[in-house]
């Protein structure tokens, strides 16, 4: 294959087997590391990462003829980057076990997709530039040139939905029309009493509908009946509404803000826990319904590939030495359960206001997980030595001047226009400011995003991460439309994971094996199952208590690596492993 170079030291055993289905949870066996063969920086970063994470040699892919710039076209991305990587995984029999593509440094980070759009003129918010990892995640649609499938704000089925304003039963189409017409008429003709009657009747069709209670409260304010308006807001608390920002920012309802009973309503809303779809591990074989955010057996469902960029080492990036030190720091953070605080600064900047409606809800969930979380007025956490994570909303900042320290493994990011644009002189603060100061991962869009929150991580990224997911899983569970988001960092970093400790009985590292050897695996905490890898290729899956059988007759003479990976029993399915080597001797001759 023209664009592909087999990684040095790639050892392929000569079995032919049916590969069992993969399970969720990400480990080094599930990550393919892609290297720009023409870049010394790319090779150094990839080699260090593979060593730190014990990525199998079979999972390293070197590409030739990589475009030498920050940006490239979508056709070049497909033909020179995406297709060669996927074809190599197919050739090596690894496609079924790879859940994540990690691009090393010196790859184009911005992908111009005008070639797929053609003469179609998209809406202004769909700026026609994607990120290398965003388009890798959405690879199925990109391969089909289906811009409707990847240039979308709601295309990620793995995104975990929230419901701060639950609606037990949606309104019928006819009743929705009647309500809309009544409100429009009231706005123009001051017929608020009539509108209140229509909305009240609609509640019979949709009991507990939060939007109807909110609209009724507005009607009563207009009718100068503040007590009745507050009664509607109190019903919102009873239903479970968990964010009062809609009320605080509403031009009609904010007139009630100084009432003590309204302050009490807002306080109780902050105490309500937002409904959030459960945190789950990822596997590339799953198909998802992007509308419902649920797995599906329907062939029309979407499949994804997690993806990050390990480092950016040109333009506004870090040095190679800084990138390597950051990867080392991240790897050491795994399973350390850092004790720190997640910070959510609120300010009047649109970069903050478009996400801060969920800050209190995310902070509440973090506290229920046993972590500290602070929502405060400001731009950066000031003089804090325990930053476990941060969600910033500002165009420019200097982290060092804040006097705060980022803990190993933390995700820090800010919503801004040019955070993911890596060329020199782009303006605003790049995402690498967080990495340079110790974060394990950060993100930013590769072009003007127009402050659309769907293009950025939601505050619940920290909930998924603190719940035990790895960095890549946390990011993609929190971004609804990820096509423009550049994510830089260690995809495997998992500070709050409980990693299974695996022991083997009946086999030892360095053992000479001929014929069939049978051995047993155990793990703490207990595993759901064990996956067996020979020379990086998954060959078997066994249940706990089942013996593992290794047939040396199916292996070539020489040294082979054996990995036994425990898959955790919880939905996140965290993985732990034991890695040994065995030697298959030359066959005896008579």
C-alpha positions in Angstrom: 0.0 0.0 0.0 1.6 3.3 -1.1 0.8 5.3 2.0 1.4 2.7 4.6 4.6 1.4 6.2 4.4 -1.6 8.5 5.8 -0.7 11.9 9.2 -2.0 12.8 9.2 -5.1 14.9 5.6 -6.0 13.9 5.2 -9.7 14.8 2.3 -11.6 13.3 1.5 -15.1 14.5 0.2 -17.5 11.9 -3.2 -18.4 13.4 -6.4 -18.1 11.4 -9.2 -17.7 13.9 -12.6 -16.2 14.3 -12.1 -13.0 16.3 -14.6 -12.6 19.1 -16.6 -9.4 19.5 -14.9 -6.6 21.5 -16.2 -5.3 24.7 -16.4 -1.7 25.9 -13.7 0.0 27.9 -10.5 1.2 26.3 -7.0 -0.3 26.7 -3.7 -0.2 24.8 -4.8 -3.2 22.8 -7.6 -1.1 21.5 -5.6 1.9 20.4 -3.9 2.3 17.0 -1.1 4.9 17.0 -0.5 6.6 13.6 2.9 8.1 12.8 4.0 10.5 10.1 7.1 8.7 8.8 8.6 11.9 7.5 8.6 13.7 10.9 11.1 13.0 13.6 8.8 14.7 16.1 6.0 12.4 15.2 8.2 9.3 15.5 9.5 10.4 18.9 6.1 11.2 20.4 4.6 7.9 19.1 7.6 5.8 20.3 7.4 7.3 23.8 3.6 6.9 23.9 3.8 3.3 22.7 6.4 2.5 25.4 4.5 4.3 28.2 1.2 2.6 27.4 2.7 -0.7 26.1 0.8 -0.4 22.8 1.4 -3.6 20.8 3.8 -3.2 18.0 1.1 -4.4 15.6 -0.9 -1.3 16.5 1.7 1.1 15.2 1.0 2.4 11.7 3.4 4.7 9.8 2.1 6.8 6.9 4.1 8.2 4.1 3.2 11.2 1.9 1.4 13.0 4.8 0.4 16.6 3.9 2.9 18.9 5.4 0.7 21.7 6.8 -1.8 22.5 9.5 -4.7 22.0 7.1 -5.6 19.7 4.2 -8.6 18.9 2.0 -11.1 16.3 2.9 -10.1 14.3 -0.2 -6.5 14.2 0.9 -7.6 13.3 4.5 -9.6 10.4 3.1 -7.1 9.1 0.6 -3.8 9.8 2.4 -4.8 9.4 6.0 -8.1 7.7 6.9 -8.3 5.0 4.2 -4.7 3.8 4.6 -5.1 3.5 8.4 -8.3 1.5 8.1 -7.0 -0.7 5.3 -3.9 -1.5 7.4 -6.0 -2.5 10.3 -8.0 -4.8 8.0 -4.8 -6.3 6.6 -3.5 -7.1 10.0 -6.8 -8.5 11.3 -7.1 -5.8 13.9 -10.1 -3.8 12.8 -12.5 -5.6 15.2 -10.4 -4.8 18.3 -9.4 -1.2 17.6 -11.7 1.4 19.2 -9.4 4.4 19.1 -7.1 6.1 16.5 -4.4 8.2 18.2 -2.7 10.5 15.7 0.9 11.4 16.7 2.2 14.9 16.1 2.8 16.6 12.7 -0.5 15.7 11.0 -2.9 18.3 9.5 -5.3 19.2 12.3 -7.8 21.1 10.2 -9.7 19.5 7.3 -11.3 21.6 4.7 -14.6 19.8 3.7 -15.7 22.1 0.9 -14.9 19.3 -1.6 -17.8 17.3 -0.1 -20.2 20.2 0.2 -19.9 21.1 -3.5 -22.3 23.9 -4.6 -24.5 23.4 -1.6 -24.5 26.5 0.7 -24.7 25.3 4.3 -26.1 27.4 7.1 -23.6 29.9 8.6 -23.0 27.9 11.8 -21.8 24.9 9.8 -18.4 26.3 9.0 -16.8 23.9 6.5 -13.7 22.9 8.4 -13.4 19.7 10.5 -10.7 18.4 12.9 -8.6 15.4 12.1 -9.9 13.5 15.1 -13.5 14.7 14.7 -13.7 13.3 11.2 -12.0 10.1 12.3 -14.7 9.7 15.0 -17.3 10.2 12.2 -15.4 8.1 9.7 -18.4 6.2 8.3 -20.1 9.3 7.1 -16.8 10.8 5.9 -16.0 7.8 3.8 -19.5 8.0 2.2 -19.1 11.8 1.7 -22.3 12.2 3.6 -22.0 15.7 4.9 -25.4 15.5 6.5 -24.0 12.7 8.6 -20.9 14.5 9.8 -21.5 18.3 9.4 -24.2 18.1 12.1 -24.7 19.4 15.6 -26.5 16.2 16.7 -24.7 13.4 15.0 -23.1 11.7 17.9 -25.2 8.8 19.3 -22.6 8.1 22.0 -23.2 11.6 23.4 -24.9 11.2 26.8 -28.1 13.4 26.9 -29.3 15.4 29.8 -32.8 16.6 30.7 -32.7 19.6 33.0 -36.3 20.4 32.1 -38.0 17.0 31.9 -41.2 16.6 29.9 -43.2 13.6 30.9 -45.4 13.6 27.8 -44.8 15.8 24.7 -47.6 18.0 23.4 -49.5 16.8 20.4 -48.9 18.7 17.2 -52.3 20.4 17.2 -52.1 21.5 20.8 -48.5 22.8 20.2 -49.9 24.9 17.3 -52.7 26.3 19.5 -50.3 27.3 22.3 -47.9 29.0 19.9 -50.7 30.9 18.2 -52.1 32.0 21.6 -48.7 33.3 22.8 -48.1 35.1 19.5 -51.5 36.8 19.7 -50.9 37.8 23.3 -47.6 39.3 22.5 -49.1 41.4 19.7 -52.6 42.2 21.2 -52.0 41.8 25.0 -54.5 38.9 25.2 -52.6 37.2 28.1 -55.7 36.0 29.9 -56.8 34.2 26.8 -53.3 32.7 26.4 -53.4 31.5 30.0 -56.7 29.6 29.3 -55.2 27.9 26.3 -52.0 26.9 28.1 -54.0 25.7 31.1 -56.1 23.5 28.9 -53.0 22.1 27.3 -51.7 20.8 30.6 -54.6 18.3 30.5 -53.0 16.9 27.3 -49.4 17.0 28.7 -49.5 16.8 32.5 -46.3 18.1 34.1 -45.1 19.8 31.0 -42.4 22.1 32.2 -42.6 24.5 29.2 -46.3 25.0 29.7 -45.8 25.9 33.4 -43.0 28.3 32.4 -45.2 29.9 29.8 -48.1 30.2 32.2 -45.8 31.9 34.7 -45.0 34.5 32.0 -48.7 35.0 31.3 -49.4 35.7 35.0 -46.6 38.2 35.2 -48.1 40.0 32.3 -51.5 39.9 34.0 -49.9 41.4 37.1 -50.6 38.2 39.1 -47.1 37.5 40.6 -48.4 35.0 43.2 -49.9 32.8 40.5 -46.7 33.1 38.5 -44.6 32.0 41.4 -47.0 29.0 42.0 -46.2 27.9 38.4 -42.4 28.1 39.1 -42.9 26.1 42.3 -44.5 23.4 40.3 -41.3 23.3 38.2 -39.3 22.4 41.3 -41.7 19.6 42.1 -41.4 18.1 38.6 -37.6 18.1 38.9 -36.3 21.0 36.9 -32.6 21.3 37.7 -31.6 24.7 36.2 -33.1 28.1 37.0 -31.0 30.1 34.5 -33.9 30.1 32.0 -36.0 31.9 34.6 -33.2 34.3 35.7 -32.5 35.3 32.1 -36.0 35.6 30.9 -37.0 39.2 30.1 -40.5 38.7 31.7 -39.7 36.4 34.7 -36.6 38.3 35.8 -38.9 40.9 37.3 -39.7 38.4 40.0 -36.0 37.8 40.9 -36.0 39.8 44.1 -38.9 37.9 45.7 -37.7 35.6 48.5 -40.0 32.8 47.3 -38.5 33.0 43.8 -35.0 32.9 45.3 -36.0 29.8 47.2 -37.3 28.2 44.0 -34.0 28.9 42.2 -32.1 27.4 45.1 -34.2 24.3 45.1 -33.7 23.9 41.4 -30.0 23.9 41.9 -30.5 21.1 44.4 -32.4 18.9 41.9 -30.2 16.4 40.1 -30.3 16.6 36.4 -31.2 13.5 34.5 -28.2 12.2 32.6 -27.9 9.1 30.5 -25.6 6.6 32.2 -21.8 6.8 31.6 -20.8 3.8 29.5 -17.6 2.4 27.9 -17.0 2.5 24.2 -16.6 -0.1 21.4 -16.3 0.6 17.7 -18.5 -2.4 16.8 -21.6 -0.8 18.5 -24.1 1.0 16.4 -25.9 4.0 17.8 -29.1 5.9 17.2 -28.0 9.5 17.1 -31.5 10.8 17.8 -32.1 8.7 21.0 -28.5 8.3 22.1 -29.0 4.5 22.4 -27.4 1.4 21.0 -29.3 -0.2 18.1 -29.2 -3.4 16.1 -30.4 -1.4 13.1 -27.9 -1.5 10.3 -28.8 2.2 9.7 -27.2 3.0 13.1 -23.9 4.9 13.2 -20.5 3.4 14.2 -17.7 5.5 15.5 -14.0 5.5 16.3 -12.6 7.3 19.3 -9.8 9.6 18.3 -7.4 12.2 19.7 -4.1 13.8 18.6 -1.3 12.9 21.0 0.5 16.2 20.5 0.8 19.3 18.4 4.5 20.2 18.1 4.5 23.0 15.5 2.9 26.5 15.3 1.2 27.2 18.6 1.9 23.7 19.9 4.3 22.5 22.5 7.9 21.3 22.1 8.5 17.6 21.6 10.0 17.5 25.1 6.9 19.2 26.6 4.6 16.8 24.8 6.5 13.7 26.0 6.6 14.9 29.5 2.9 15.5 29.4 2.3 12.0 28.2 4.5 10.6 30.9 2.6 12.6 33.5 -0.7 11.4 32.2 0.3 7.8 32.2 1.4 8.0 35.8 -2.0 9.4 36.8 -4.0 6.3 36.0 -6.0 4.9 38.9 -4.4 7.4 41.4 -7.8 8.8 42.4 -6.6 12.4 42.6 -8.1 14.5 45.4 -8.9 17.9 44.0 -11.6 20.3 42.8 -13.4 20.7 39.5 -13.8 24.4 38.8 -16.6 26.0 36.8 -16.1 29.8 36.5 -19.1 31.9 35.4 -18.9 35.3 33.8 -20.8 37.4 31.4 -18.8 36.3 28.4 -20.8 34.4 25.8 -18.2 31.7 25.9 -19.3 31.1 29.5 -23.0 31.8 29.3 -23.7 29.3 26.5 -22.6 26.4 28.8 -23.0 27.6 32.4 -26.7 26.6 32.6 -25.4 23.1 33.4 -22.6 24.0 35.7 -24.5 23.6 38.9 -26.0 20.3 37.8 -22.6 18.9 36.9 -21.1 20.1 40.1 -23.9 18.4 42.1 -23.3 15.1 40.3 -19.5 15.4 41.0 -20.2 16.0 44.7 -22.4 12.9 44.8 -19.5 11.0 43.3 -17.4 12.2 46.3 -15.5 15.0 44.6 -15.3 18.7 45.3 -16.7 21.1 42.7 -17.0 24.9 42.7 -19.2 27.1 40.6 -17.9 30.7 41.1 -17.9 34.1 39.5 -14.6 34.8 37.6 -12.5 33.7 34.6 -9.9 31.3 36.1 -9.5 29.6 39.4 -7.2 31.9 41.3 -4.4 30.6 43.6 -5.8 27.1 43.7 -3.4 24.2 44.0 -5.9 21.4 43.4 -7.4 21.8 39.9 -8.7 18.4 39.0 -10.6 19.8 36.0 -11.7 23.2 34.7 -14.2 24.5 32.2 -13.3 28.0 31.2 -15.2 30.5 29.1 -12.9 33.2 27.8 -11.0 34.2 24.7 -7.6 34.8 26.2 -5.9 34.0 29.5 -2.5 33.4 31.1 -2.7 30.3 33.3 0.6 31.0 35.2 -0.7 34.4 36.3 -3.6 32.6 38.0 -1.3 31.0 40.5 -3.2 27.7 40.2 -1.8 24.2 39.6 -3.3 21.5 37.5 -3.3 18.0 38.9 -1.9 15.1 36.9 -4.7 13.6 34.6 -6.9 16.7 34.6 -9.0 17.8 31.6 -9.1 21.6 31.2 -10.6 23.4 28.2 -12.2 26.7 27.2 -14.9 27.6 24.7 -13.4 30.1 22.3 -13.2 30.6 18.5 -9.5 29.9 17.9 -8.5 27.5 20.7 -7.8 24.7 18.2 -6.2 26.7 15.4 -2.6 25.9 15.7 -0.9 28.2 13.2 1.2 31.0 14.5 -0.5 34.3 15.1 -4.1 32.9 15.1 -5.1 35.0 18.1 -6.8 34.1 21.4 -5.3 31.5 23.7 -4.7 28.0 22.2 -5.6 24.7 23.9 -1.9 24.0 24.4 -1.8 26.5 27.2 -3.5 24.0 29.4 -1.2 21.1 28.2 1.9 23.2 28.8 0.7 23.7 32.4 0.0 20.1 33.1 -3.4 19.0 31.8 -3.7 15.5 30.4 -6.1 16.7 27.7 -7.6 19.9 26.2 -9.7 20.8 23.2 -10.7 23.6 20.9 -12.3 24.1 17.5 -10.2 24.4 14.4 -12.3 27.2 12.9 -14.9 29.8 14.0 -17.6 27.8 15.8 -20.0 30.7 16.6 -20.2 29.8 20.3 -22.5 26.8 19.5 -22.3 24.6 22.7 -23.0 21.4 20.7 -19.5 21.8 19.2 -17.8 21.8 22.7 -17.8 19.5 25.7 -20.7 19.8 28.1 -19.8 20.3 31.8 -20.7 16.6 32.2 -17.3 15.6 30.7 -16.0 15.8 34.2 -18.7 13.6 35.5 -17.9 10.9 33.0 -14.2 11.3 33.6 -14.5 11.3 37.4 -16.7 8.3 37.2 -13.8 6.2 35.8 -13.9 6.6 32.0 -10.7 7.2 30.1 -10.1 10.7 28.5 -11.3 9.8 25.0 -14.5 8.2 26.3 -15.2 11.3 28.5 -14.8 13.7 25.6 -17.0 11.9 23.1 -19.7 11.2 25.7 -20.0 15.0 26.2 -19.9 16.5 22.6 -23.0 16.2 20.5 -21.5 17.5 17.2 -17.7 16.8 17.4 -16.7 17.4 13.8 -14.8 20.6 14.5 -13.3 19.8 17.9 -9.6 19.2 18.1 -8.8 17.0 21.1 -5.2 16.8 22.1 -3.9 14.5 24.8 -3.6 10.9 26.0 -6.8 9.0 25.1 -6.1 6.3 27.7 -5.6 8.5 30.7 -8.0 7.4 33.5 -7.2 8.9 36.9 -10.4 7.9 38.6 -10.6 4.3 37.2 -10.4 1.3 39.4 -8.1 -0.8 37.2 -8.3 -4.6 37.6 -5.2 -6.3 38.9 -4.6 -9.5 37.0 -2.7 -12.6 38.1 -2.0 -15.8 36.2 -1.7 -19.3 37.5 -0.2 -22.2 35.5 2.1 -20.1 33.3 5.1 -17.9 33.8 6.8 -15.2 31.8 9.7 -16.5 29.8 8.3 -20.0 29.8 9.1 -22.3 26.9 5.9 -23.7 25.5 5.3 -26.6 23.2 1.9 -28.2 22.6 -1.0 -26.9 24.6 -0.7 -25.2 27.9 -3.7 -24.5 30.2 -3.7 -21.7 32.7 -6.0 -19.6 34.8 -6.6 -15.9 35.2 -7.9 -14.0 38.2 -8.5 -10.3 38.8 -9.3 -7.9 41.6 -11.9 -6.4 41.4 -13.6 -9.4 39.7 -13.8 -9.3 35.9 -16.7 -9.8 33.7 -14.5 -11.7 31.3 -10.9 -12.1 30.1 -9.7 -11.3 26.6 -6.5 -13.1 25.3 -4.1 -11.4 22.9 -1.2 -13.1 21.2 1.3 -10.6 19.7 -1.2 -7.9 19.9 -4.1 -9.8 18.2 -7.1 -10.8 20.1 -7.6 -14.5 19.8 -10.0 -15.6 22.5 -12.5 -14.5 25.2 -13.1 -16.6 28.3 -15.4 -16.2 31.3 -14.0 -16.0 34.8 -13.3 -19.5 36.2 -12.8 -20.9 32.7 -9.3 -22.2 31.9 -7.3 -20.4 29.1 -5.8 -22.7 26.5 -2.8 -21.7 24.5 -1.8 -24.0 21.6 1.8 -23.4 20.7 1.5 -25.5 17.6 -0.3 -22.6 16.0 2.5 -20.2 16.7 5.8 -19.7 14.9 9.1 -20.5 16.5 10.5 -17.8 18.7 9.3 -15.3 21.3 5.6 -14.3 21.6 3.8 -11.8 23.8 0.7 -12.9 25.6 -1.7 -10.5 27.2 -4.6 -11.4 29.4 -6.9 -8.5 29.8 -9.6 -8.4 32.5 -12.8 -6.5 31.5 -14.4 -4.9 34.5 -18.0 -5.9 35.4 -19.4 -2.3 35.7 -20.9 -0.5 32.6 -17.6 1.4 32.1 -15.8 -1.9 31.8 -12.4 -0.7 32.8 -9.6 -3.0 31.6 -6.5 -4.3 33.4 -3.9 -6.6 32.1 -1.1 -9.0 32.7 1.6 -9.2 30.0 4.1 -12.0 29.7 6.3 -13.6 27.0 6.6 -17.2 26.0 9.1 -19.0 23.8 8.1 -21.6 21.2 11.2 -23.7 20.6 12.4 -25.2 17.4 10.6 -28.5 16.7 12.6 -31.5 17.5 14.0 -33.5 14.6 14.7 -37.2 14.6 
